[in-house]
Amino acid sequence: CFASKSLNSAELKYSVIDKEALAIVFGIKKFNQYLFCRRFTLVTDHKPLISVFGPKKGLPAYAASRLQRYALFLSAYDFDIEYIRSKANGHADGLSRLPLNVNDLRQNLEEPDQVSYIGTYLQYIEESEIPLNFKDVKRETRLDPELSKVLNYVCHGWPEKVISELSAYAQRQNELTIEQEILMYGHRVVVPKVLRKQMLNELHTGHLGIVKMKSIARGYMYWPGIDKDIECLASSCKPCQSERQNPSKSVLHVWEYPEHPWQRIHLDFLGPFNSKLYLVITDAHSKWLEVEEVTSTSAKQTINKLRPMFARYGLPQHIVSDNGPPFISFEFSQFLKSNGIRHTFTPPYHPASNGQAENSVKTVKKRLKCALLSNDNSELALCKFLLAYRNCVHSTTNESPAKLMFNRNLRTRLDLIKPNLLEIVHRNQEKQIVNFGGSKTRELLVGQP
């Protein structure tokens, strides 16, 4: 475990030596109960601090007042300070790059002394962060008491009667196959009991809801009662339940469906949410979703976010937005006009007219709220949600946004549980080359007959 702290706005402006010294002081304060009245070794990868805090030399006269205060504080402890290169300090260097999974709660504090400890926590590196692969599935399948019997039955034939626990597999015996010692139900991997909880958590990474989770699961995994397990997981998730939408109260009027991807896009802003603003873009054909964090809702900021997307996907024919100040500005209208893009405004005081953008904003906002309630990093949670959303079958098109946008699904961590035939072939080819041996490659010289 390790202690971590978020720097406030003032501490972010510190010089490098001040930040390194602050880290030392913070660590000693955090673990004071273990260090006080004991001799310990302080290891740092910032060599100038050896002269500032080391016992052999006095504090330099030119040291800043902040460093002098830190040195005075450390004088109450009995320690030896050592310098170590960053390459040899891999544990501290690696852990310092892990993202924080807590939110900044400084605004809710009443005592200013607590500010320095906000964002601190003991974080444990969990094995569940490592994605499962087909080797894990193969190993656990052999150890699973039920699936090991099913493997044997698929290879050598099914008996006339089976135990009740295997009846669900017996009903599907004609669709069960074995691929690289992994039990398959059609194109789906049959997941052993030990790994099912982790697979459910992987499905629920983006808080997508019951329907979309089932849609993703049908492309990767199977076990008896998987639909019921997904429903129980989604219904027991407090962030998902707290952000459920109310049923619609008006008659639905739909836009004309475009023929091609990125032909018509819908724009809207989300926020401020947790002191952040987002530009949300939805493709009307594929339902592809783009979310960009912005510092303001100005026309210039909007154009700067749209330009890279236009370079990536091409120029759309049609843009739909509300009557917000950045969209009705002269600068934005000239930008669209110079690129040959038609602009349609939705009626004032009727945001439902831009329903695709509004629904996308609600969806993204719901996921951000779930991340906030779960104490997850909002930026990381947004990236995970977008990957899951783009790969999930949409209820309107019956295809995933990625499939309609790029004619293929995106690779995710769930693809690792499927047997990789290409990897097996490459490994066997390398063995053939090594076993074959053969003569060495001949090198011909100039003039050699």
N, C-alpha and C positions, 0 to 999 in steps of 0.2 A: 504494500500500500504506500501511498505517497500523499503529501499535502499539496494543494494547489490553490492559487489565489488569482482573481481577476484584478488587473490594474484599473484604477479609476482614471478620470480624464487628466488629473494633475500628474499622476505617476507615469502616465504614458509619455509625458514630455521630459522625463528625467533623462540624463545622459546614461550611456551604457554602464559606466562604473557605478553610478548611483542605483541603477536597476539591479545590478549584480549584488551590491551591498544590501539593498532592500530585500532581496530574496534570502540572503543569509539571516538577516534580522527576523524576517517573517518565519522562517523555518525554526529558528531557535525559540521564538515566542510560542509557536504552535506546539512544539514538543518540549516545552519547558519542564514539565513534570518528569520527563525521562533524563534531562540533561543537567538540571540544576544540582549543584554539589557533587557532580561527577566529572571526571576528566574524559574528554572525548576528542576526536579528530575531526576537524572541519576541512572538507575537500572542496576546492573551487577551481574552475577552469579559467578564471580571470586573474592573471598574474599580478596586476597592480595592487590588488587587495592584500597580497602578502605583505607589502610594505606598510599598508594602512593599518591592518589589523594584526600583523605579526608581532610577537613579543620581543624579537631581537632588536628592533629599531623603534624609536619613539614615533609618535604621530607627526607626519610632516607639517611644518608650519603653514604651508600653502594649501593644506587640505581644506575642502569646502566645509562650511558649518554643518551641513547635513551629514557628511562623513564623520565629522568630529562627534556628533550626537550618537551615531551608530557605534563608533569606537568606544565611547563612554558606556553605552549600554552593554556591549560585549565584554567590557572589562570585569563585569560581575561573574563571568563564567570562566572555568578552567579548561582550556582547549589548546590543541596544537593545530595550526593551519598549514595545509599542504596544497601545492599547485599540481594539477593534473590536466593533461591535454584533453580536448573535447572528444577525440576519437577513443580515448581510454575511459571516458566518463559516459559510456553508452546508456546506462540505466537512466541517469538523470536527464541526459539530452533527449532520449526517446520519450520518456514520460512527460517532459515539458511540452512536447508537440501534440499530446492527446487533447482533443477538444473537451471543453467543460460541458457537463450535462446538467448544469444548474442554471437558473435564471438570475439576472441581476435584480436584487430586491432592495437596492439602496433607498429607493423612494419611500419604502414602507418602514424605514427605521426611525426611531425616535432618539436613540442615544448615538451621538457622533462617534463614540469610541468603538462601536460595533462595525463601522464602515470597513475598517481594514481587514475584517474577517469575513465579509460577505463574499461569496463565491468560493469559499474554502470547503473542502470535503476530502474524505478518504475514499479513493477510487480503487476498486479492485478490477484487474483485467480478467474478464470472464471468458471461459472457453466457448460459450455460446456465440461470441462474436465471430469465431472462425466458421465459415460456411461449410456445410456438409457436402461431401462428394460421393461418387458412386462406390468408392472403396469402403467408406463408412457404412453405406447401405448394404454392401455385399457381406461385410463382416458381421453386422448385427442381424442380417437375415439368417445366416448360419447358426447364430446363437439363439434366435427367437424360437421358443418351443412350438409355436403354431406354424410359422412360415417354414421352418425346417422340414416339418411333415408335409406341407403343401409342395415344397420343392421335390421331395421324394415321390409324391403322388404324380406330379406333372411329368417326372422322368420315367417312372415305372408303371404308371397307370393307377387309376382311382379305384378304391374298393367299393363294394356295393353299399356299405353303410359307413358313415364317418361320424365323429363326435360332433355335438351341437356347436362347438366353437368354430368348427371348420365348415359348417353348412353354407355360409355365405360364399366361401371359395368354391365349394362343390357345385353350387348353382351356376358359377361362371367358369367351370373347368375348361370349357371349349375355347374361352378367350384368354386363358392364362398361358403364358410362355416363359421361357427362361433365356435371358440374354446376358452372357458373361457372368453367370452364377447369380444374377439378380432376377427376382420374380417380377414379371411385367403383366399388367392387365391392359391389353391393347398396346397403346403407346405410352401408358402411364406406369410409373414405378410403384410397386406395392411396398409401402413404408413399414418397417418393423415398429412394434409398440414403443420401444425405447426412444425412437427418433421422432415420434409423431408430435409431441409437444413442441419441439424445436421447429418442426415444419409448419405448425400452426402459427407460431410466433413470426416465422419468416413470411407467411402469407399476410399477416396482420401488420406488417412493417409500416405501410402507408395509411393505416386506418381507413381502408377502402370500403368497408361495409360487407354485408353478407353476400349480396348478389355478385359483386365483383371478386370477392375472395373465392367463391365457388367457381367462377369462370376461370380464374387463374389455376386453381387446383385441378380442374379437368384437363389441363394441358400438361400436367407434370406428375401428379401423384394420386394414389388411391389406397384406401383401406376401408373395411366395412364400417359404416356409420360416420364417414368423413363429413357429410353434409350436416349431420346433427352436431358434430364437434365444432364445426365452423360457426354454426348458429349460437352455440353455448359460449364460444369465445367472444363473438361480437356482442352478444347481449350482456356479457359480464364486464365488458370494457367500459369503465366509467367515463373516460373522455368521449367515447363514441356516443354513449347514451345521453350525455349532457348536451351534445351538439346536434341531436336529431332534428330534422326539419319538420315543420308542420305541413299538412297536406295543402295542395294548391286550392285556391278559392275562386278562380276565374277560368273562363273558357280559353283553351290553348289555341293560339294562332301561330303557325309555323312560317319560317322564311323558306324561300325557294332553295332547293338543294343544289349546290354548285356541281359542275361536272368533274372538276379536277381539284387536287389538293392545292391549298394556298391560293385559291382563286378569290375567295372572300374571307376576310378575317375580321374579328370583332375585338374591340379594344375597350378596356376600362381600368380604373385604378382601384387598388385595395389599400385601405388604411386611412389615417395612421393606425397601425396595429403594433403594439409593443414598441412604440417609437420608431416604426419603420414603415416605408411606403413601397408598394409593389405595382408594377405595370403588368397586367394580365392580358395575354393575347390568345385567342381561340380561333383555330381554323374551322370554318363551317363545314368543309367536306370530310376531313379525316377526324375532326374533334381533337386534333393535336393541340397541346397546351404548352404555352411558354409563360414563365413568370420571371420577371426581372426586378431586382431591388433598385429603387431610384432614391435620390436624395431630395427631389422636389417634383412637383407635377407641372413643371414649366414645359413649354413647347420644345425648347432646346434639349432638355433632358430626355423627352419622349423621342425626339428624332435621333438622338445619339444611341438609344436602345434599339430603335427600329432598323437603323442602317446595317448593323451586323447580321440581323435576321434576314434582311432582304438580300444581303450578299450570300447567305447560307442557303436560303430556300427560293430566292428569286423575288421579283416584284409581283405583288398581288394586283388583281384587277379592281378590287372593290374593298373599301374599308368602311366599317360601321362603328360609330361611336356616339356618345351622348353629346350634349352641348357644353361640356366643360371648357374652361378658359384655354387650356392648351390645345384643344381640338379646333376651336373656332378662331384661333389666332391667325394672323396674316402669315407668320413664319411657317406654321404647319401646313396651311393651305398651299403655299408656294412650294413647299417640299413635295407634297402629293402631286401637284400640277406638273412639276418638272419631271416626275417619274411616271406620268401617265396613269395615275391611280384615281379612280372615282371615289368620292367621299359622300356617305349618307349619314345624316343626323337623325337620331331618334327623337320623338316628340318630347318637349319639356314636361317635367313632373310625371313621366311615365317610363320608369326604368325598365319595366317588363318588356318594352318594345325591343330592347337589346338583350333579349333573354339569354342568348348563348354566352355572352360576356358576363351577365349577372349571375348565371348559374355557375360559371367557372370561378367567379370571385367568391361565391358562397362555399364552393367545394374547397378552394384553397384556404379560405379563412377558417373553415372547419378543421382542416388538417393542422393549421398553425395553432389553433386553440387546443387541439388534442396534444400537440407537442408541448405547449405551455403547461397544460395540466399534468402531463407525464414527466415534466422537468427534463425534456430533451432539448438538445441544441436545435434552434429553429431552422438554421441554414441547412444543417445535415438532414433534419426531418423533411424539409421541403424537397431536397434532392432525391431522397428515398421515395417520397410520394410521387414525384414526377416520373421517375423510372417505372414504378408500379402502375401508375395511371396510364402511361403511354403504351404499356404492354398488355393492358386489360381490355377485354372485349366491351365495346360500348353498346348500350341497350338500343340505340337508334340505328346504328349501322351494322350491328352484329359482327363487326370486325374491330380489331384493336387500332388505335390511332397510328401506331408504328407501322402496322401492316398496310394501311391505306396510304400512309405518307411515303414509306420507303419500300413497300412490297416485301417486307420481312419483319419479324419480331425482334426486339432488342434482347441481347444476351443479359441474363440476370443470374443471381446466385443459385436460383432453383435449377438452372441448366446443369449445374455440377453434379446433381444426383443421378442424372441419366448416364448410362454406359457410353463411353467415348470410343467409338470404333476407330476413328482416325488415330487416336493416341496409341491404341493397341497395334495397329498396322505399322506405325512409325517405329515403335519399340521392337517389333519382330523383324523389321527390315534392318535395324541397326544390329541386332543379334546375328542375322544372316551375313552381314558384311564382316563382322568380327570372326565368325566361325569359318567363313569361306577362305579367308587368308589370301592365297594367290601370290603371284610374283609382284615385285615392286614396280612402280611406274618407271618406264625407261626415260632417261633424259638424253636427248640428242644434241650434239655440239655442231657448230657451223663447220662444214667441210667433211663431216663424218659420213663414210659411205653407208 
